[in-house]
């Protein structure tokens, strides 16, 4: 997983357009990871909302 994350971070950091070619691809992740990602996304939304207030 760490190798994959490193690759994603590099693609996003350098704004590599070709990574968007895979944006509609399906991936399978564990329920635990999915829950953590959902919680993180919600915290980011809340932080963004608070920053706008």
C-alpha positions in Angstrom: 0.0 0.0 0.0 2.8 2.5 0.8 4.3 2.1 -2.7 0.9 2.9 -4.2 0.4 5.9 -2.0 3.8 7.2 -2.8 3.1 7.0 -6.5 -0.3 8.7 -6.1 1.3 11.5 -4.0 3.9 12.1 -6.7 1.3 12.1 -9.5 -0.8 14.6 -7.7 2.2 16.8 -6.6 3.4 17.1 -10.2 -0.2 17.5 -11.5 0.4 14.7 -14.0 -2.6 14.7 -16.3 -2.4 11.0 -17.3 -3.4 9.9 -13.8 -6.8 11.4 -14.5 -7.2 8.7 -17.3 -7.8 6.3 -14.4 -10.3 8.4 -12.5 -13.3 6.2 -13.5 -11.5 2.9 -12.6 -12.9 0.9 -9.8 -10.6 -0.2 -6.9 -11.3 -2.5 -4.0 -10.3 -1.3 -0.5 -11.1 -2.8 2.9 -14.1 -1.5 4.9 -11.7 -0.2 7.6 -9.7 1.9 5.1 -12.9 3.2 3.5 -14.3 4.3 6.9 -11.1 6.1 7.7 -11.1 7.9 4.3 -14.7 8.9 4.8 -14.0 10.3 8.2 -11.0 12.2 6.9 -13.0 13.6 4.0 -15.7 14.8 6.4 -13.1 16.5 8.7 -11.7 18.3 5.7 -15.2 19.5 4.6 -15.9 20.7 8.1 -12.5 22.5 8.3 -13.2 24.1 4.9 -16.7 25.2 6.0 -15.3 26.7 9.2 -12.6 28.6 7.3 -15.3 30.2 5.1 -17.2 31.5 8.1 
